[in-house]
Amino acid sequence: METPIEIELILALILLIGAIGSFALEKVRMEVTAFLLLASILLLGLLGMEKWPTWNEILGILSSEAPLAIIGMFMVSCALSKQGIIEKLTLYLQELTKCGYHLFLFILLLLIAGLSAFINNTPVVVILLPVVIGIASKLGVPASKLLIPVSYASIFGGCCTLIGTSTNILASGFMSSSSLYPEMQAMGMFELTKIGMPLMFLGILFVIVFGKKLLPEREALSKILSEIHQKEFLTEAIVTEDSTLVGQIVRDSKLSTIAGIRLLDVVREGKSLASPLSTIKLRPRDRLILSCKPQGIMEAREVQGFKLFEQAELGIEQINTSEAVMVETMIKPNSSFSSQRLSEADFRGRFNLTVVALHRRGKNLGLRLDNLKLEPGDTLLILGSESSVEKLRAVNETVLLDKVPLQVEKKPFITSITIGVLIAIILLASTGVVSLFLVALIGAGLLVISNSMTLKDALRSVEWKLLLLIYSMLALGVVMEKSGASSMLAQIIKNICTSGINEKWQIIGALTILYLCTALLTELLSNNATISIMTPVSLLVAFQFGLNTDEARAFVLTCCIAASASFMTPIGYQTNTFVYTVGGYRFRDFLKFGFWPMLIYFFGTITLVSIHYNFFPS
């Protein structure tokens, strides 16, 4: 008996809503949701439902060119980063501070947008973070007046070219494989430029004119914990001869049960112990360096043989055995620390550094940190000597926000090869003679052979979690198309336009609804997940309106801009997430400031697309 179509449709919508809910609530890690989604689709395929894709159809997405092109561009961006090209440009930025806030900001945003149009914008923003923080003090403004603009500029630039963001590459793949428009070609290298570039200049103009007034004055984590604040919460204690703590392992002692105290260091005979703190057996005369809250101090006083030093003037330099510094560092994308528990990262054992605080998306995650899994963008406040900090800096797994990136000398010949490969990719992909995925992968191979980067670096540069997300959403796209879910959504959009809008304005109405739906989804999901859902829907809407191939492209371009133009939340776009904690921002800061660029891009996109494709009624 044939399975009713309603069942497949309902299952497809359940998977769609479940994925959206999981991504938005963030109770489950993104890659876990993506894996479960893909597994569910494959398992349901075993039931042999007529309107459900087979295993072969699902596995066929592995041959899709778009994800392969994204892999290649990740690697090319890695090579550019390895050659220190962005770091070299920062030297000139230091000099431009003499120009004043507004002119400097214009040059900075234009530089970031220009770079982000051709390379992965995440490393651009990450590398510039400590530079911009340092420059902010020279300009006499808080870093919060500059960091959101830095993130937004990378988004502005990414909307201008095919390779500006992986979102555009994915959309291009849908265009070239459309069954509704079999003659449709892939997106051109500069096809988006006619829309993206005017919007970029409008966005930059808005930030320059209104940024200083509308952006908040926030302090970074290291500034919030001022000298006075540090003295209030950092103190030391001595384990006396008669203490009940003597002979106890830290994790089994009374100290581990006091909520308002966290052990930062154990000093024995003048030396800091490098062993994991939880495994140390306490001895008489051990000095314990503590992070204390008032309630913790009260409870600690009740522990027999535990003498707290209560002098208000006690500071870091007095309680550490070496010259102590407190610095802020951020977990980089693709860092080996990512997904590790803080105890597994072992900052103490590897670098003799103590993690004092950990902030994630504007929140202090509290005192009990050891079991927390680190994520890209996490900001850690660490305590240790200058030499220990430099040791951490040398492994290049985090970004030290208090220090400008090291200027690594590279061979000019190798640097020239790297830049030459990028230019060749742009030119060859622009002509359409060679597909983007082929030139990107060949280019990445040449960069490995030429020692612009190692094979290990190339593989590490790929955001494999993102690739898993992309493949799972591509599979969901196939499900939605075959089950009729995409057609249903397209029909709903058309019905809204035909019933409530004058016939002459229905196409523009459809563009408007598509933009708003895409913009809403991209604030909840990733931009890649959003474009995977909305591109097939946009093509179906165009087809139902009877538009030709060229006019249908306008619908896809509209969705591309909407999927990337994520300004109102810190979670909609990765660069927003990175500046969120670093800049000391709150969620409402993005809502308040991002609302205006969102309006610019919304009205600007609809207007420019309608002009270029003659959708305005004559």
JOPETA-V851301 format. One record per residue. N is the residue number from 1. SS is DSSP state (~ for helix, > for strand, _ for the rest). OMEGA is omega as a letter, one per 30 degrees, with the letter a starting at -180 (* if undefined). Layout:
N SS OMEGA
N SS OMEGA
This chain:
1 _ a
2 _ l
3 _ l
4 _ a
5 ~ a
6 ~ a
7 ~ l
8 ~ l
9 ~ l
10 ~ l
11 ~ l
12 ~ l
13 ~ l
14 ~ l
15 ~ l
16 ~ a
17 ~ l
18 ~ l
19 ~ l
20 ~ a
21 ~ a
22 ~ l
23 ~ a
24 ~ a
25 ~ l
26 _ l
27 _ l
28 _ l
29 _ a
30 ~ a
31 ~ l
32 ~ l
33 ~ a
34 ~ l
35 ~ a
36 ~ l
37 ~ a
38 ~ l
39 ~ l
40 ~ l
41 ~ l
42 ~ l
43 ~ l
44 ~ l
45 ~ l
46 _ a
47 _ l
48 _ l
49 _ a
50 _ a
51 _ l
52 _ a
53 _ l
54 _ l
55 ~ a
56 ~ l
57 ~ l
58 ~ a
59 ~ l
60 ~ l
61 ~ l
62 ~ l
63 ~ l
64 _ a
65 ~ a
66 ~ l
67 ~ l
68 ~ l
69 ~ l
70 ~ l
71 ~ a
72 ~ a
73 ~ l
74 ~ a
75 ~ l
76 ~ l
77 ~ l
78 ~ a
79 ~ l
80 ~ l
81 ~ a
82 ~ a
83 _ l
84 _ a
85 ~ l
86 ~ l
87 ~ l
88 ~ l
89 ~ a
90 ~ l
91 ~ l
92 ~ l
93 ~ a
94 ~ a
95 ~ a
96 ~ l
97 ~ l
98 ~ a
99 ~ a
100 _ a
101 ~ a
102 ~ l
103 ~ l
104 ~ a
105 ~ l
106 ~ a
107 ~ a
108 ~ a
109 ~ l
110 ~ l
111 ~ a
112 ~ l
113 ~ l
114 ~ l
115 ~ a
116 ~ l
117 _ a
118 _ l
119 _ a
120 _ a
121 ~ a
122 ~ l
123 ~ l
124 ~ a
125 ~ a
126 ~ a
127 ~ a
128 ~ a
129 ~ a
130 ~ l
131 ~ a
132 ~ l
133 ~ l
134 ~ a
135 ~ a
136 ~ l
137 ~ l
138 ~ l
139 ~ a
140 _ l
141 _ l
142 _ l
143 _ l
144 ~ l
145 ~ a
146 ~ a
147 ~ l
148 ~ l
149 ~ l
150 ~ l
151 ~ a
152 ~ l
153 ~ l
154 ~ l
155 ~ l
156 ~ a
157 ~ a
158 ~ a
159 _ a
160 _ a
161 _ l
162 ~ a
163 ~ a
164 ~ l
165 _ l
166 ~ l
167 ~ a
168 ~ l
169 ~ l
170 ~ l
171 ~ l
172 ~ l
173 ~ l
174 ~ a
175 ~ a
176 ~ a
177 _ a
178 _ l
179 _ l
180 _ l
181 _ a
182 _ a
183 _ a
184 _ l
185 _ l
186 _ a
187 _ l
188 _ a
189 _ a
190 _ a
191 _ l
192 _ a
193 ~ a
194 ~ l
195 ~ a
196 ~ a
197 ~ l
198 ~ l
199 ~ l
200 ~ a
201 ~ l
202 ~ l
203 ~ l
204 ~ l
205 ~ l
206 ~ a
207 ~ a
208 ~ a
209 ~ a
210 ~ a
211 ~ a
212 ~ a
213 ~ a
214 ~ a
215 _ a
216 _ l
217 _ a
218 _ l
219 _ l
220 _ a
221 ~ a
222 ~ l
223 ~ l
224 ~ l
225 _ a
226 _ a
227 ~ l
228 ~ a
229 ~ l
230 ~ a
231 ~ a
232 ~ a
233 ~ l
234 > l
235 > l
236 > l
237 > l
238 > l
239 > a
240 _ a
241 _ a
242 _ a
243 _ l
244 _ a
245 _ a
246 _ l
247 _ a
248 _ l
249 > a
250 ~ a
251 ~ a
252 ~ a
253 _ l
254 ~ a
255 ~ a
256 ~ a
257 ~ a
258 _ a
259 _ a
260 _ a
261 > l
262 > l
263 > a
264 > a
265 > l
266 > a
267 > a
268 > a
269 _ l
270 _ a
271 > l
272 > a
273 _ a
274 _ a
275 _ l
276 _ a
277 ~ a
278 ~ a
279 ~ a
280 _ l
281 > a
282 _ l
283 _ l
284 _ l
285 _ l
286 _ l
287 > a
288 > l
289 > a
290 > l
291 > a
292 > l
293 _ a
294 ~ a
295 ~ l
296 ~ l
297 ~ l
298 ~ l
299 ~ a
300 ~ l
301 _ a
302 _ l
303 _ a
304 _ l
305 _ a
306 > a
307 > l
308 > l
309 _ a
310 _ l
311 _ a
312 _ a
313 _ l
314 _ l
315 _ a
316 ~ a
317 ~ a
318 ~ a
319 ~ l
320 _ a
321 _ l
322 _ l
323 _ a
324 > l
325 > l
326 > a
327 > a
328 > l
329 > a
330 > l
331 > a
332 _ l
333 _ l
334 _ l
335 _ l
336 _ l
337 _ a
338 _ a
339 _ l
340 _ l
341 > a
342 ~ l
343 ~ l
344 ~ l
345 ~ l
346 _ l
347 ~ a
348 ~ a
349 ~ a
350 ~ a
351 ~ a
352 _ l
353 _ l
354 > l
355 > a
356 > a
357 > l
358 > l
359 > l
360 > l
361 _ l
362 _ a
363 > l
364 > a
365 _ l
366 _ a
367 _ a
368 _ a
369 _ a
370 _ a
371 _ l
372 _ l
373 > a
374 _ l
375 _ l
376 _ a
377 _ l
378 _ l
379 > a
380 > l
381 > a
382 > a
383 > l
384 > l
385 > l
386 ~ a
387 ~ l
388 ~ l
389 ~ l
390 ~ l
391 ~ l
392 ~ a
393 ~ a
394 ~ a
395 ~ l
396 _ l
397 _ l
398 > l
399 > l
400 > a
401 _ l
402 _ a
403 _ l
404 _ l
405 _ l
406 _ l
407 _ a
408 _ l
409 _ l
410 _ l
411 _ a
412 ~ a
413 ~ l
414 ~ l
415 ~ l
416 ~ l
417 ~ a
418 ~ l
419 ~ l
420 ~ l
421 ~ l
422 ~ l
423 ~ l
424 ~ l
425 ~ a
426 ~ a
427 ~ a
428 ~ l
429 ~ l
430 ~ a
431 ~ a
432 _ l
433 _ l
434 _ a
435 _ a
436 ~ a
437 ~ a
438 ~ a
439 ~ l
440 ~ a
441 ~ l
442 ~ l
443 ~ l
444 ~ l
445 ~ l
446 ~ a
447 ~ l
448 ~ a
449 ~ a
450 _ a
451 _ l
452 _ l
453 _ l
454 _ l
455 ~ l
456 ~ l
457 ~ a
458 ~ a
459 ~ l
460 ~ a
461 ~ a
462 _ l
463 _ a
464 ~ l
465 ~ l
466 ~ l
467 ~ l
468 ~ l
469 ~ a
470 ~ a
471 ~ l
472 ~ l
473 ~ l
474 ~ l
475 ~ l
476 ~ l
477 ~ l
478 ~ l
479 ~ a
480 ~ l
481 ~ a
482 ~ a
483 ~ a
484 _ a
485 ~ l
486 ~ l
487 ~ l
488 ~ l
489 ~ l
490 ~ a
491 ~ l
492 ~ l
493 ~ l
494 ~ a
495 ~ l
496 ~ a
497 ~ a
498 ~ a
499 ~ a
500 ~ a
501 _ l
502 _ a
503 ~ a
504 ~ a
505 ~ a
506 ~ l
507 ~ l
508 ~ l
509 ~ l
510 ~ l
511 ~ a
512 ~ a
513 ~ l
514 ~ a
515 ~ a
516 ~ l
517 ~ l
518 ~ a
519 ~ l
520 ~ a
521 ~ a
522 ~ l
523 ~ a
524 ~ a
525 _ l
526 _ l
527 ~ l
528 ~ l
529 ~ a
530 ~ a
531 ~ l
532 ~ l
533 ~ a
534 ~ a
535 ~ l
536 ~ l
537 ~ a
538 ~ l
539 ~ l
540 ~ l
541 ~ l
542 ~ a
543 ~ a
544 ~ l
545 _ l
546 _ a
547 _ l
548 _ a
549 ~ a
550 ~ a
551 ~ l
552 ~ l
553 ~ a
554 ~ l
555 ~ l
556 ~ l
557 ~ l
558 ~ l
559 ~ l
560 ~ l
561 ~ a
562 ~ a
563 ~ a
564 ~ a
565 _ a
566 _ a
567 _ a
568 _ l
569 _ l
570 _ a
571 _ a
572 _ a
573 _ a
574 ~ a
575 ~ l
576 ~ l
577 ~ a
578 ~ a
579 ~ a
580 ~ a
581 ~ a
582 ~ a
583 _ a
584 _ a
585 _ l
586 _ a
587 ~ a
588 ~ l
589 ~ l
590 ~ l
591 ~ a
592 ~ a
593 ~ a
594 ~ l
595 ~ a
596 ~ l
597 ~ l
598 ~ l
599 ~ l
600 ~ a
601 ~ l
602 ~ a
603 ~ a
604 ~ a
605 ~ a
606 ~ a
607 ~ a
608 ~ l
609 ~ a
610 ~ l
611 ~ a
612 ~ a
613 _ l
614 _ l
615 _ l
616 _ l
617 _ a
618 _ *
